[in-house]
Each structure stands twice: as C-alpha cells, then as structure tokens.
Amino acid sequence: MNKIARLRVGFGVLPLIFGFFFFACGNDDVENGKPVDTHPIGIAPPKKSSGIITGRVMLARNVYASQPKSISISKDTDICGFSKSDKSLLMRDGGIENTVVWIEGMPAGRSWPFHFPALDQKKCEFKPRLMFVGVGEEMTVLNNDGILHNLHTYSRINPALNIAQPKFKKEIKVKFEKPEIIKIGCDVHSWMSGVVVVADHIYYAATNSEGEFNFLQDVPAGKYMLRAWHEKLGELSQEVLVESGKTTEIIFEYTKIP
Ligand SMILES: [Cu+2]
C-alpha cells in the first residue's frame, strides 16, 4: 500500500486508533482511537518553528522470530471459534506493528483530538488490540458477542479494573485519570489481550503494519527523549533532536525477543 492510500485508510484494518473519530465525524487524522499518518514525508511541510518526527520500529535482522502460534479455544466456541492467531507480535519486513511511540515530558493539557474512543469485544478479541484514550476521557467498552466478558486492567498507576460485562450489558464506560500504558485482558477468555494507552498529550503514535510511525502534529523544535513500548518486546528510548522545518527520521531496533 502506498503512502497516499495509507493516509486515507489510516492504519488500515488495524485499529490503532482513537475512537470515534472515525465513526462519528470521519476525521481523517484518527481512526478508531489510533493516530494515523497525517503528514508523510513530502506531503505536508512542517511549520516554521517545528519539525516532523517520523520513523520505524524494527526487529534486528539477526533475531529469529518464530511464526505466530495459533491458540486453541475450548470455550464459547460458537462465538469465539476454535482457534485464534497469536497477535502479540505482528511484523512485516522486520517492522513491528502495534508499538506505542511517544515523546516523553511533553506538557499535559493540550486539547486531545480524539473523542468517544471505543473498545469492542468482538468474537472474543479486543478490537482494536491497541487503542488510545485521553486522561480523564470516557471510553466505551462494547460487548455485542452475546456472552459474558470481563474487562480486567493490569494497571499499576491507575486503579485496576475488574468489571464483569454480561451479555445484556452491551456497553460500559470507563476512564483513567493518569497517563499509563495498560495491558488488558478478560478473565473469562484467557487469550483475550489488548493495550489501552492513556495519554496526557498528543505526541503519541502507534506503528502501522510495517512498523512505521509519525505524530499527529509537528513537534516544536528542541531536544527530546523518544520512547517506544511494545507489549511483548518492552521499552526502548533514544534522544532526538527536532529542527525547525526538518524531518527527523528515527529507527528503533529491538535486539531480542524475551
Ligand atoms: Cu471475554
């Protein structure tokens, strides 16, 4: 898929996404809670006092990554099916999908452009697997599967949630008051796994299916610490210098799979 096409569909089928945007207003900048490319190189030059950070998250060439396993299912098979593919590490050409990339220490409180983020539980999978929500922003958790699910957040900074969502409860609302990357699961279906990123500023991005990222907005010129986090591979960081009117390209490389 070329850059233009990607711009249009965002992270494509993946829900990297931030919320409603997509449903409700058709905002091209966000898709189901996940930030998408807004200014691929050569399409929109940065503003005068700011620059662009773009880049890719990769697995080192010499690291062997086994093929994703399939997970056998023996519960609620009429809805969930009999197997699921393991999506905890998705890669294409060495690029790693669903990595969270953010600039550390950006001032909080800027208007968060994402609204009405929704997390669905569809055929016993979280959709999207990785999503973003603003601090204090209400997030909708849907259950249209017609069976019991149970949202369990493994948070360390925000209070952990453990909420049963029976089949008749098609929608619940949750929110998080502090920035945190939170792993989520369902106690009923052990394979259900996802990530909610609670963000207090807009300089967050998620990698697409080829491991590429960039931010929704230009970055004020300056020196920053850029961080990357992946649910299976952990965290990386590196310094980045953003210069006015320039694009800085960053490569993050994971050198092992834990
Ligand atoms: Cu479940």
Residues whose N, C-alpha, C, O or C-beta is under 5 A from the ligand:
A	BS01	CU	L148 H149 N150 C186 V188 H189 M192
